[in-house]
Amino acid sequence: MKKNSEETLLEAVIEYFIKYGSPVGSKFLFEAETIDIAPSTIRKHLNSLEKKWLVYQPYNSAWRIPTQEWVNLYVANLLSSKKSPKNIIKVNQWHNLRWFMDMLWEVVDGIAFWYYTDEADIYYLWVSKLLKKVNNDIQKIISLMEFIENKEIITYLNKKEIEDWKINYNFVQYQWVNIAMMFIKINFEWRDAVIGIIGSLRVDYKTNIDILNKILNKWKI
């Protein structure tokens, strides 16, 4: 289905925010190759989107950034897409779950984590790319790490009904830091395991969805 002009602008705003971490203005949107909309129409749509609380203006600026509500809708739209996952990782031969997770540090955008649901331990891989996505904000980094290391993430996910064979996602605020989580539940070696990716709101959702879909497709074969 073809996107209308507002949807096109929304997608451009969030993808700019994910990539650069800064607000986007109408001048940049007008000059973008993927957008063929007059400047006056762009400003009109941005005002309309702000009234719907899908974008907002920080610090009385004329530029906009996406709200968490729009990030949520953006992820939902990506998950409803029927596109086949890209060949980002090879999953033909897995020695064990821990061995496979060691492969993910090169491709995920965020922190890859996993745990067996019948254990209290959680395993995760630190990804240096996360430093850039939080603009070296030490408090955000500390909060993300404590959310994992203090096993708050397990406590949080245990309260959720995680659907099998489906990418689940949630946004949670921990210590005033907004955290994005995408995760799946699979059965590996006759045990239920949760595999996921956690990071700031600026993670590359498209890449992470492709990775998790690839894992799900492997288990469905």
N, CA, C and O of each residue as an XYZ file, in Angstrom:
884
protein
N       0.843     -1.192      0.000
C       0.000      0.000      0.000
C       0.882      1.247      0.000
O       1.831      1.343      0.778
N       0.566      2.191     -0.869
C       1.365      3.403     -0.990
C       1.156      4.306      0.216
O       0.026      4.499      0.666
N       2.240      4.854      0.736
C       2.167      5.739      1.893
C       1.633      7.091      1.469
O       1.918      7.556      0.365
N       0.847      7.739      2.352
C       0.448      9.106      2.070
C       1.574     10.036      2.505
O       2.565      9.586      3.079
N       1.428     11.322      2.236
C       2.533     12.261      2.467
C       2.881     12.387      3.945
O       4.053     12.543      4.285
N       1.892     12.323      4.829
C       2.179     12.404      6.262
C       2.975     11.196      6.718
O       3.919     11.339      7.495
N       2.618     10.017      6.256
C       3.335      8.801      6.626
C       4.775      8.837      6.110
O       5.702      8.392      6.787
N       4.944      9.369      4.912
C       6.290      9.502      4.352
C       7.148     10.427      5.206
O       8.315     10.135      5.468
N       6.564     11.547      5.639
C       7.298     12.485      6.484
C       7.638     11.865      7.836
O       8.747     12.032      8.343
N       6.681     11.152      8.412
C       6.914     10.517      9.704
C       8.074      9.532      9.636
O       8.934      9.499     10.516
N       8.083      8.739      8.582
C       9.153      7.755      8.428
C      10.499      8.452      8.274
O      11.504      7.993      8.817
N      10.522      9.559      7.534
C      11.775     10.304      7.354
C      12.252     10.900      8.663
O      13.450     10.888      8.945
N      11.329     11.427      9.474
C      11.692     12.032     10.753
C      12.318     11.001     11.686
O      13.354     11.257     12.299
N      11.683      9.834     11.791
C      12.195      8.840     12.730
C      13.503      8.227     12.243
O      14.388      7.953     13.054
N      13.646      8.007     10.941
C      14.883      7.416     10.442
C      16.046      8.404     10.552
O      17.187      7.992     10.761
N      15.767      9.693     10.414
C      16.802     10.707     10.646
C      17.193     10.714     12.120
O      18.376     10.780     12.455
N      16.197     10.645     12.995
C      16.457     10.640     14.434
C      17.265      9.416     14.846
O      18.194      9.529     15.645
N      16.919      8.237     14.305
C      17.655      7.015     14.626
C      19.111      7.124     14.183
O      20.020      6.694     14.895
N      19.322      7.697     13.017
C      20.671      7.768     12.464
C      21.526      8.843     13.126
O      22.699      8.612     13.420
N      20.939     10.028     13.364
C      21.746     11.157     13.831
C      21.454     11.574     15.277
O      22.272     12.254     15.896
N      20.304     11.179     15.818
C      19.984     11.531     17.193
C      19.629     12.984     17.396
O      19.716     13.490     18.515
N      19.234     13.661     16.346
C      18.909     15.086     16.452
C      17.601     15.381     15.727
O      17.168     14.590     14.888
N      16.965     16.514     16.042
C      15.716     16.891     15.374
C      15.942     17.135     13.882
O      17.071     17.349     13.440
N      14.868     17.099     13.128
C      14.944     17.318     11.691
C      14.038     18.484     11.317
O      12.952     18.645     11.874
N      14.499     19.295     10.364
C      13.737     20.461      9.942
C      13.106     20.286      8.577
O      13.431     19.348      7.849
N      12.207     21.187      8.234
C      11.478     21.103      6.972
C      12.418     21.257      5.774
O      12.163     20.685      4.714
N      13.516     22.033      5.935
C      14.464     22.224      4.840
C      15.120     20.889      4.458
O      15.242     20.565      3.277
N      15.542     20.119      5.476
C      16.146     18.813      5.203
C      15.131     17.883      4.549
O      15.464     17.168      3.603
N      13.907     17.888      5.040
C      12.871     17.007      4.488
C      12.585     17.361      3.025
O      12.392     16.478      2.189
N      12.560     18.651      2.731
C      12.290     19.073      1.356
C      13.407     18.628      0.419
O      13.152     18.289     -0.737
N      14.649     18.629      0.914
C      15.790     18.269      0.081
C      16.031     16.767      0.021
O      16.858     16.301     -0.763
N      15.317     16.010      0.841
C      15.504     14.557      0.852
C      15.032     13.952     -0.470
O      14.007     14.355     -1.020
N      15.798     12.978     -0.972
C      15.490     12.376     -2.270
C      14.190     11.573     -2.247
O      13.523     11.440     -3.272
N      13.836     11.044     -1.091
C      12.655     10.177     -1.008
C      11.355     10.961     -0.813
O      10.275     10.373     -0.780
N      11.458     12.280     -0.685
C      10.271     13.089     -0.407
C      10.054     14.094     -1.538
O      10.944     14.880     -1.863
N       8.875     14.059     -2.125
C       8.519     14.973     -3.210
C       7.288     15.768     -2.777
O       6.193     15.587     -3.310
N       7.490     16.645     -1.804
C       6.398     17.426     -1.225
C       6.862     18.872     -1.118
O       8.013     19.138     -0.773
N       5.973     19.795     -1.412
C       6.311     21.217     -1.362
C       6.615     21.644      0.070
O       6.031     21.098      1.007
N       7.530     22.620      0.264
C       7.894     23.077      1.613
C       6.700     23.512      2.452
O       6.633     23.203      3.642
N       5.751     24.232      1.841
C       4.575     24.686      2.595
C       3.733     23.505      3.058
O       3.172     23.525      4.154
N       3.646     22.476      2.218
C       2.892     21.273      2.591
C       3.608     20.512      3.699
O       2.963     19.965      4.594
N       4.943     20.472      3.645
C       5.725     19.810      4.691
C       5.459     20.478      6.035
O       5.204     19.802      7.032
N       5.519     21.811      6.059
C       5.283     22.534      7.318
C       3.863     22.294      7.826
O       3.640     22.164      9.030
N       2.919     22.236      6.913
C       1.524     21.984      7.287
C       1.381     20.595      7.909
O       0.722     20.434      8.936
N       2.002     19.595      7.281
C       1.918     18.242      7.809
C       2.622     18.125      9.158
O       2.122     17.455     10.062
N       3.775     18.771      9.299
C       4.502     18.706     10.570
C       3.668     19.305     11.702
O       3.660     18.781     12.815
N       2.969     20.401     11.416
C       2.088     20.998     12.424
C       0.952     20.051     12.775
O       0.570     19.928     13.939
N       0.411     19.377     11.754
C      -0.663     18.419     11.985
C      -0.180     17.233     12.821
O      -0.880     16.774     13.723
N       1.025     16.741     12.511
C       1.588     15.602     13.233
C       1.909     15.965     14.677
O       1.833     15.130     15.578
N       2.271     17.233     14.876
C       2.551     17.674     16.248
C       1.267     17.701     17.074
O       1.280     17.356     18.256
N       0.173     18.106     16.463
C      -1.112     18.115     17.163
C      -1.562     16.702     17.525
O      -2.273     16.502     18.510
N      -1.141     15.722     16.718
C      -1.471     14.319     16.992
C      -0.486     13.682     17.971
O      -0.614     12.505     18.309
N       0.502     14.468     18.427
C       1.531     14.019     19.356
C       2.347     12.854     18.786
O       2.672     11.900     19.492
N       2.667     12.957     17.496
C       3.551     11.986     16.860
C       4.954     12.563     16.688
O       5.928     11.817     16.585
N       5.053     13.894     16.656
C       6.346     14.571     16.688
C       6.206     15.750     17.649
O       5.095     16.176     17.963
N       7.342     16.273     18.112
C       7.288     17.469     18.949
C       8.519     18.319     18.728
O       9.517     17.863     18.169
N       8.435     19.577     19.178
C       9.519     20.535     19.013
C      10.281     20.679     20.324
O       9.719     21.165     21.306
N      11.539     20.269     20.364
C      12.318     20.452     21.586
C      12.870     21.866     21.695
O      13.297     22.450     20.699
N      12.861     22.411     22.894
C      13.482     23.712     23.169
C      12.946     24.824     22.267
O      13.710     25.677     21.817
N      11.659     24.818     22.005
C      11.029     25.858     21.174
C      11.671     25.963     19.795
O      11.685     27.031     19.184
N      12.194     24.855     19.319
C      12.840     24.838     18.008
C      11.799     24.591     16.923
O      10.726     24.047     17.185
N      12.131     24.998     15.704
C      11.242     24.728     14.571
C      11.434     23.302     14.055
O      10.669     22.833     13.213
N      12.451     22.622     14.560
C      12.733     21.260     14.133
C      11.962     20.273     14.998
O      11.525     20.608     16.100
N      11.796     19.041     14.486
C      10.990     18.054     15.203
C      11.755     16.757     15.445
O      12.677     16.406     14.709
N      11.344     16.056     16.500
C      11.793     14.691     16.739
C      10.566     13.841     17.027
O       9.541     14.374     17.453
N      10.642     12.536     16.807
C       9.472     11.671     17.011
C       9.177     11.449     18.489
O      10.091     11.409     19.312
N       7.913     11.307     18.817
C       7.518     10.932     20.174
C       7.616      9.414     20.320
O       7.719      8.694     19.326
N       7.583      8.933     21.563
C       7.629      7.486     21.774
C       6.393      6.809     21.182
O       6.453      5.658     20.751
N       5.276      7.531     21.164
C       4.058      6.967     20.567
C       4.283      6.653     19.086
O       3.840      5.618     18.589
N       4.988      7.571     18.376
C       5.244      7.310     16.968
C       6.273      6.203     16.788
O       6.149      5.401     15.863
N       7.290      6.139     17.649
C       8.251      5.049     17.572
C       7.533      3.714     17.718
O       7.849      2.752     17.017
N       6.570      3.658     18.627
C       5.787      2.444     18.835
C       5.017      2.063     17.579
O       5.005      0.897     17.187
N       4.372      3.041     16.944
C       3.620      2.782     15.714
C       4.554      2.387     14.571
O       4.214      1.539     13.745
N       5.709      2.996     14.533
C       6.710      2.705     13.501
C       7.136      1.241     13.590
O       7.190      0.545     12.576
N       7.439      0.777     14.802
C       7.836     -0.624     14.993
C       6.686     -1.561     14.632
O       6.902     -2.591     13.994
N       5.466     -1.209     15.036
C       4.305     -2.039     14.712
C       4.133     -2.161     13.197
O       3.806     -3.237     12.696
N       4.351     -1.064     12.467
C       4.242     -1.103     11.004
C       5.323     -1.981     10.386
O       5.066     -2.718      9.434
N       6.543     -1.897     10.938
C       7.624     -2.740     10.430
C       7.303     -4.214     10.635
O       7.548     -5.035      9.751
N       6.757     -4.549     11.796
C       6.453     -5.953     12.100
C       5.292     -6.481     11.266
O       5.197     -7.684     11.022
N       4.411     -5.589     10.829
C       3.276     -6.029     10.011
C       3.664     -6.218      8.548
O       2.895     -6.770      7.760
N       4.862     -5.756      8.190
C       5.351     -5.921      6.824
C       5.629     -7.387      6.544
O       6.062     -8.125      7.429
N       5.383     -7.803      5.324
C       5.584     -9.204      4.932
C       6.913     -9.418      4.215
O       7.115    -10.452      3.579
N       7.818     -8.448      4.313
C       9.098     -8.590      3.638
C       9.906     -9.727      4.250
O       9.866     -9.954      5.459
N      10.642    -10.441      3.397
C      11.503    -11.518      3.882
C      12.739    -10.921      4.551
O      13.256     -9.899      4.098
N      13.216    -11.552      5.625
C      14.408    -11.026      6.302
C      15.630    -11.088      5.411
O      15.778    -12.006      4.604
N      16.514    -10.095      5.563
C      17.757    -10.081      4.805
C      18.702    -11.146      5.355
O      18.560    -11.599      6.491
N      19.663    -11.531      4.528
C      20.619    -12.559      4.938
C      21.739    -11.924      5.772
O      22.892    -11.870      5.345
N      21.374    -11.443      6.971
C      22.320    -10.743      7.823
C      23.207    -11.715      8.581
O      24.394    -11.458      8.779
N      22.627    -12.838      9.008
C      23.390    -13.827      9.765
C      23.133    -15.212      9.193
O      22.096    -15.457      8.576
N      24.076    -16.109      9.400
C      23.933    -17.490      8.984
C      23.555    -18.334     10.197
O      24.229    -18.293     11.226
N      22.488    -19.089     10.071
C      22.010    -19.860     11.217
C      21.882    -21.340     10.878
O      21.101    -22.053     11.509
N      22.623    -21.800      9.909
C      22.495    -23.190      9.491
C      23.074    -24.171     10.506
O      22.520    -25.251     10.711
N      24.169    -23.807     11.133
C      24.815    -24.699     12.077
C      25.061    -23.978     13.390
O      25.857    -23.042     13.457
N      24.382    -24.415     14.417
C      24.549    -23.822     15.734
C      25.051    -24.902     16.676
O      24.406    -25.939     16.834
N      26.186    -24.669     17.298
C      26.704    -25.650     18.245
C      25.883    -25.624     19.531
O      25.548    -26.670     20.087
N      25.568    -24.434     19.991
C      24.695    -24.256     21.149
C      24.248    -22.804     21.171
O      24.736    -21.977     20.400
N      23.322    -22.509     22.057
C      22.749    -21.166     22.076
C      23.792    -20.116     22.431
O      23.797    -19.030     21.853
N      24.664    -20.423     23.364
C      25.676    -19.449     23.754
C      26.640    -19.195     22.588
O      27.054    -18.057     22.362
N      26.989    -20.226     21.867
C      27.870    -20.069     20.712
C      27.217    -19.182     19.666
O      27.876    -18.323     19.079
N      25.934    -19.382     19.430
C      25.240    -18.559     18.449
C      25.189    -17.098     18.876
O      25.386    -16.202     18.055
N      24.926    -16.856     20.157
C      24.825    -15.479     20.617
C      26.146    -14.740     20.471
O      26.171    -13.520     20.308
N      27.248    -15.489     20.531
C      28.556    -14.858     20.332
C      28.700    -14.286     18.924
O      29.553    -13.432     18.684
N      27.859    -14.761     17.984
C      27.907    -14.252     16.616
C      27.179    -12.913     16.473
O      27.446    -12.152     15.543
N      26.270    -12.636     17.388
C      25.377    -11.502     17.200
C      26.028    -10.142     17.423
O      25.528     -9.135     16.922
N      27.119    -10.092     18.154
C      27.697     -8.792     18.495
C      28.080     -7.989     17.259
O      28.150     -6.761     17.314
N      28.331     -8.682     16.129
C      28.745     -7.974     14.917
C      27.565     -7.369     14.153
O      27.758     -6.488     13.315
N      26.356     -7.830     14.434
C      25.242     -7.427     13.577
C      24.112     -6.700     14.300
O      23.415     -5.898     13.678
N      23.907     -6.953     15.589
C      22.785     -6.307     16.264
C      23.088     -4.843     16.528
O      24.250     -4.448     16.622
N      22.048     -4.048     16.646
C      22.201     -2.655     17.037
C      21.638     -2.524     18.442
O      20.435     -2.338     18.629
N      22.517     -2.622     19.424
C      22.093     -2.600     20.809
C      22.838     -3.675     21.581
O      23.959     -4.037     21.224
N      22.223     -4.183     22.632
C      22.803     -5.254     23.443
C      21.974     -6.514     23.225
O      20.768     -6.518     23.470
N      22.617     -7.574     22.767
C      21.940     -8.862     22.602
C      21.928     -9.584     23.949
O      22.950     -9.633     24.634
N      20.785    -10.142     24.329
C      20.704    -10.871     25.584
C      19.911    -12.157     25.389
O      19.139    -12.289     24.439
N      20.111    -13.084     26.287
C      19.327    -14.314     26.269
C      19.344    -14.946     27.647
O      20.262    -14.734     28.440
N      18.309    -15.725     27.914
C      18.263    -16.486     29.151
C      17.266    -17.635     28.984
O      16.325    -17.553     28.193
N      17.493    -18.700     29.742
C      16.531    -19.783     29.803
C      15.480    -19.421     30.846
O      15.811    -18.907     31.914
N      14.228    -19.687     30.541
C      13.159    -19.272     31.453
C      13.162    -20.046     32.762
O      12.534    -19.620     33.732
N      13.865    -21.186     32.806
C      13.924    -21.953     34.055
C      15.194    -21.662     34.850
O      15.510    -22.377     35.800
N      15.928    -20.606     34.461
C      17.121    -20.193     35.184
C      17.004    -18.727     35.576
O      16.234    -17.973     34.981
N      17.768    -18.336     36.574
C      17.755    -16.941     37.017
C      18.854    -16.125     36.362
O      18.858    -14.897     36.455
N      19.794    -16.801     35.695
C      20.916    -16.092     35.095
C      20.542    -15.519     33.739
O      19.729    -16.084     33.007
N      21.151    -14.392     33.423
C      20.953    -13.770     32.110
C      22.324    -13.514     31.497
O      23.270    -13.142     32.191
N      22.414    -13.715     30.203
C      23.673    -13.529     29.496
C      23.475    -12.425     28.463
O      22.429    -12.335     27.821
N      24.476    -11.606     28.317
C      24.356    -10.518     27.352
C      25.711    -10.207     26.748
O      26.756    -10.576     27.284
N      25.664     -9.515     25.615
C      26.867     -9.121     24.900
C      26.896     -7.613     24.782
O      25.965     -7.004     24.255
N      27.957     -7.019     25.270
C      28.112     -5.576     25.168
C      28.487     -5.210     23.736
O      29.393     -5.809     23.156
N      27.805     -4.247     23.177
C      28.056     -3.833     21.798
C      28.515     -2.378     21.801
O      27.788     -1.496     22.259
N      29.714     -2.127     21.293
C      30.291     -0.789     21.353
C      29.487      0.235     20.560
O      29.542      1.428     20.860
N      28.731     -0.220     19.538
C      27.943      0.716     18.742
C      26.919      1.453     19.591
O      26.481      2.549     19.238
N      26.536      0.843     20.718
C      25.550      1.477     21.581
C      26.047      2.810     22.113
O      25.253      3.722     22.347
N      27.367      2.933     22.307
C      27.926      4.175     22.822
C      27.581      5.351     21.925
O      27.275      6.440     22.413
N      27.628      5.137     20.619
C      27.319      6.210     19.679
C      25.841      6.547     19.715
O      25.469      7.712     19.580
N      24.990      5.538     19.897
C      23.563      5.770     19.841
C      23.029      6.504     21.065
O      21.925      7.048     21.017
N      23.777      6.532     22.147
C      23.348      7.298     23.318
C      24.220      8.540     23.505
O      24.204      9.176     24.559
N      24.990      8.874     22.444
C      25.833     10.071     22.444
C      26.736     10.133     23.666
O      26.962     11.196     24.244
N      27.255      8.945     24.048
C      28.156      8.854     25.203
C      27.524      9.403     26.485
O      28.231      9.892     27.366
N      26.210      9.323     26.590
C      25.494      9.737     27.793
C      25.706      8.659     28.859
O      25.099      7.589     28.799
N      26.568      8.949     29.829
C      26.947      7.951     30.818
C      25.744      7.448     31.610
O      25.654      6.258     31.913
N      24.818      8.346     31.948
C      23.659      7.923     32.733
C      22.807      6.915     31.968
O      22.304      5.956     32.552
N      22.646      7.126     30.678
C      21.870      6.173     29.882
C      22.568      4.824     29.827
O      21.924      3.781     29.930
N      23.880      4.846     29.665
C      24.637      3.603     29.609
C      24.528      2.852     30.930
O      24.297      1.643     30.950
N      24.696      3.579     32.038
C      24.601      2.956     33.363
C      23.209      2.360     33.580
O      23.081      1.240     34.075
N      22.181      3.101     33.215
C      20.809      2.617     33.412
C      20.534      1.360     32.595
O      19.918      0.415     33.088
N      20.995      1.353     31.341
C      20.810      0.166     30.503
C      21.513     -1.048     31.096
O      20.946     -2.140     31.134
N      22.740     -0.860     31.557
C      23.495     -1.964     32.113
C      22.888     -2.459     33.421
O      22.834     -3.664     33.668
N      22.427     -1.519     34.266
C      21.821     -1.929     35.533
C      20.495     -2.642     35.303
O      20.136     -3.551     36.051
N      19.778     -2.235     34.283
C      18.511     -2.892     33.961
C      18.736     -4.369     33.652
O      17.899     -5.219     33.958
N      19.891     -4.657     33.034
C      20.232     -6.043     32.714
C      20.900     -6.738     33.903
O      20.467     -7.810     34.326
N      21.949     -6.124     34.435
C      22.749     -6.785     35.458
C      21.985     -7.001     36.761
O      22.231     -7.981     37.464
N      21.073     -6.109     37.088
C      20.240     -6.285     38.284
C      19.051     -7.205     38.033
O      18.204     -7.404     38.904
N      19.004     -7.758     36.827
C      17.960     -8.698     36.402
C      16.561     -8.085     36.423
O      15.553     -8.785     36.520
N      16.534     -6.749     36.330
C      15.241     -6.075     36.218
C      14.551     -6.478     34.921
O      13.323     -6.526     34.844
N      15.355     -6.765     33.908
C      14.781     -7.144     32.625
C      14.030     -8.467     32.724
O      12.979     -8.631     32.104
N      14.566     -9.419     33.507
C      13.886    -10.704     33.691
C      12.601    -10.500     34.483
O      11.558    -11.063     34.150
N      12.686     -9.691     35.535
C      11.491     -9.392     36.335
C      10.410     -8.766     35.467
O       9.233     -9.110     35.575
N      10.825     -7.845     34.608
C       9.870     -7.159     33.736
C       9.249     -8.132     32.732
O       8.031     -8.156     32.559
N      10.088     -8.933     32.073
C       9.583     -9.836     31.039
C       8.763    -10.976     31.622
O       7.865    -11.494     30.958
N       9.059    -11.373     32.855
C       8.270    -12.436     33.494
C       6.832    -12.003     33.748
O       5.941    -12.838     33.900
N       6.613    -10.701     33.792
C       5.253    -10.179     33.990
C       4.497    -10.074     32.668
O       3.290     -9.837     32.642
N       5.231    -10.256     31.576
C       4.628    -10.148     30.261
C       4.281    -11.538     29.712
O       4.948    -12.529     30.008
N       3.246    -11.574     28.930
C       2.895    -12.816     28.227
C       3.598    -12.794     26.874
O       3.126    -12.168     25.925
N       4.729    -13.483     26.801
C       5.522    -13.480     25.577
C       4.951    -14.510     24.609
O       4.887    -15.700     24.916
N       4.541    -14.041     23.444
C       3.955    -14.941     22.453
C       5.046    -15.745     21.759
O       6.091    -15.211     21.388
N       4.782    -17.040     21.590
C       5.734    -17.903     20.896
C       5.765    -17.586     19.407
O       4.761    -17.163     18.833
N       6.930    -17.793     18.780
C       7.108    -17.677     17.339
C       6.684    -16.313     16.807
O       6.135    -16.203     15.710
N       6.938    -15.305     17.577
C       6.561    -13.954     17.173
C       7.517    -12.959     17.818
O       7.959    -13.157     18.950
N       7.836    -11.886     17.091
C       8.661    -10.832     17.674
C       7.794     -9.985     18.588
O       6.803     -9.394     18.158
N       8.178     -9.934     19.847
C       7.508     -9.101     20.839
C       8.359     -7.849     21.056
O       9.578     -7.888     20.890
N       7.728     -6.765     21.418
C       8.502     -5.561     21.701
C       7.814     -4.743     22.781
O       6.591     -4.759     22.922
N       8.633     -4.033     23.535
C       8.128     -3.159     24.589
C       9.052     -1.967     24.756
O      10.243     -2.028     24.452
N       8.472     -0.884     25.248
C       9.259      0.276     25.638
C       9.037      0.478     27.128
O       7.899      0.485     27.599
N      10.118      0.640     27.860
C      10.027      0.771     29.308
C      10.907      1.920     29.766
O      11.959      2.178     29.181
N      10.477      2.601     30.803
C      11.292      3.664     31.377
C      11.915      3.158     32.673
O      11.218      2.719     33.588
N      13.231      3.230     32.729
C      13.963      2.760     33.905
C      14.949      3.841     34.306
O      15.805      4.240     33.517
N      14.822      4.314     35.545
C      15.666      5.406     36.031
C      15.616      6.606     35.075
O      16.639      7.217     34.768
N      14.417      6.921     34.621
C      14.167      8.061     33.744
C      14.790      7.925     32.366
O      14.891      8.900     31.623
N      15.208      6.711     32.028
C      15.772      6.454     30.709
C      14.809      5.574     29.915
O      14.364      4.539     30.411
N      14.482      5.982     28.679
C      13.595      5.191     27.826
C      14.387      4.065     27.161
O      15.427      4.297     26.545
N      13.876      2.850     27.299
C      14.561      1.664     26.800
C      13.654      0.950     25.803
O      12.458      0.782     26.042
N      14.242      0.532     24.677
C      13.508     -0.243     23.668
C      13.955     -1.696     23.742
O      15.150     -1.984     23.812
N      12.996     -2.605     23.726
C      13.303     -4.036     23.777
C      12.555     -4.778     22.681
O      11.374     -4.520     22.452
N      13.232     -5.695     22.005
C      12.611     -6.611     21.054
C      13.084     -8.005     21.447
O      14.269     -8.206     21.715
N      12.161     -8.975     21.483
C      12.540    -10.284     21.989
C      11.624    -11.369     21.433
O      10.500    -11.101     21.009
N      12.126    -12.590     21.446
C      11.368    -13.751     20.988
C      11.549    -14.878     22.004
O      12.516    -14.897     22.766
N      10.609    -15.807     22.002
C      10.736    -17.002     22.843
C      10.788    -18.222     21.939
O       9.913    -18.419     21.096
N      11.821    -19.040     22.121
C      11.991    -20.236     21.316
C      12.226    -21.428     22.226
O      12.461    -21.276     23.425
N      12.158    -22.606     21.645
C      12.495    -23.821     22.390
C      13.799    -24.354     21.833
O      13.879    -24.743     20.667
N      14.817    -24.369     22.672
C      16.143    -24.802     22.252
C      16.606    -25.913     23.177
O      16.672    -25.743     24.394
N      16.925    -27.052     22.581
C      17.364    -28.212     23.351
C      16.345    -28.545     24.442
O      16.714    -28.822     25.584
N      15.066    -28.514     24.080
C      13.946    -28.878     24.939
C      13.760    -27.938     26.120
O      13.160    -28.306     27.129
N      14.279    -26.720     25.987
C      14.101    -25.722     27.035
C      13.636    -24.411     26.402
O      14.071    -24.047     25.310
N      12.748    -23.712     27.101
C      12.305    -22.408     26.614
C      13.376    -21.365     26.883
O      13.904    -21.263     27.990
N      13.683    -20.599     25.856
C      14.686    -19.547     25.981
C      14.134    -18.256     25.393
O      13.347    -18.277     24.447
N      14.554    -17.142     25.959
C      14.196    -15.819     25.446
C      15.456    -15.185     24.870
O      16.482    -15.106     25.546
N      15.375    -14.737     23.628
C      16.472    -14.032     22.952
C      15.970    -12.633     22.621
O      14.854    -12.470     22.127
N      16.788    -11.633     22.890
C      16.325    -10.282     22.615
C      17.437     -9.291     22.379
O      18.621     -9.604     22.506
N      17.025     -8.083     22.030
C      17.943     -6.973     21.791
C      17.391     -5.773     22.533
O      16.208     -5.450     22.420
N      18.250     -5.116     23.291
C      17.818     -3.984     24.111
C      18.719     -2.798     23.816
O      19.909     -2.966     23.550
N      18.152     -1.602     23.864
C      18.960     -0.416     23.604
C      18.148      0.853     23.816
O      17.081      0.825     24.430
N      18.658      1.954     23.305
C      17.943      3.220     23.393
C      16.828      3.243     22.353
O      16.675      2.299     21.577
N      16.056      4.315     22.340
C      14.991      4.444     21.340
C      15.543      4.571     19.936
O      14.795      4.462     18.965
N      16.852      4.801     19.811
C      17.469      5.037     18.505
C      18.073      3.788     17.886
O      18.886      3.910     16.970
N      17.718      2.598     18.337
C      18.273      1.396     17.717
C      17.754      1.261     16.292
O      16.716      1.823     15.942
N      18.483      0.513     15.478
C      18.072      0.258     14.098
C      17.029     -0.864     14.123
O      17.377     -2.045     14.093
N      15.769     -0.489     14.176
C      14.687     -1.468     14.317
C      14.617     -2.403     13.120
O      14.335     -3.590     13.280
N      14.869     -1.884     11.922
C      14.780     -2.722     10.722
C      15.789     -3.861     10.780
O      15.453     -5.013     10.504
N      17.027     -3.535     11.140
C      18.064     -4.566     11.231
C      17.739     -5.582     12.318
O      17.856     -6.787     12.097
N      17.335     -5.105     13.481
C      17.045     -6.016     14.586
C      15.851     -6.918     14.289
O      15.833     -8.080     14.695
N      14.861     -6.389     13.587
C      13.711     -7.219     13.200
C      14.150     -8.292     12.215
O      13.722     -9.442     12.313
N      15.007     -7.919     11.263
C      15.515     -8.899     10.302
C      16.255    -10.029     11.016
O      16.087    -11.198     10.670
N      17.065     -9.687     12.001
C      17.826    -10.702     12.735
C      16.897    -11.642     13.487
O      17.059    -12.861     13.414
N      15.934    -11.097     14.202
C      15.023    -11.937     14.977
C      14.127    -12.781     14.067
O      13.808    -13.923     14.397
N      13.724    -12.224     12.929
C      12.936    -13.012     11.975
C      13.738    -14.171     11.411
O      13.213    -15.264     11.202
N      15.014    -13.919     11.168
C      15.883    -14.982     10.661
C      15.974    -16.120     11.670
O      15.947    -17.289     11.287
N      16.080    -15.793     12.942
C      16.118    -16.814     13.982
C      14.811    -17.587     14.039
O      14.813    -18.814     14.146
N      13.701    -16.874     13.968
C      12.396    -17.549     14.002
C      12.209    -18.472     12.817
O      11.703    -19.584     12.964
N      12.615    -18.014     11.642
C      12.497    -18.845     10.448
C      13.326    -20.103     10.564
O      12.914    -21.154     10.072
N      14.470    -20.030     11.194
C      15.315    -21.202     11.413
C      14.567    -22.234     12.252
O      14.599    -23.426     11.948
N      13.897    -21.778     13.302
C      13.228    -22.724     14.198
C      11.947    -23.300     13.579
O      11.492    -24.373     13.976
N      11.378    -22.595     12.621
C      10.137    -23.074     12.029
C      10.357    -24.115     10.948
O       9.433    -24.829     10.556
N      11.604    -24.194     10.467
C      11.900    -25.149      9.395
C      11.796    -26.574      9.917
O      12.010    -27.524      9.164
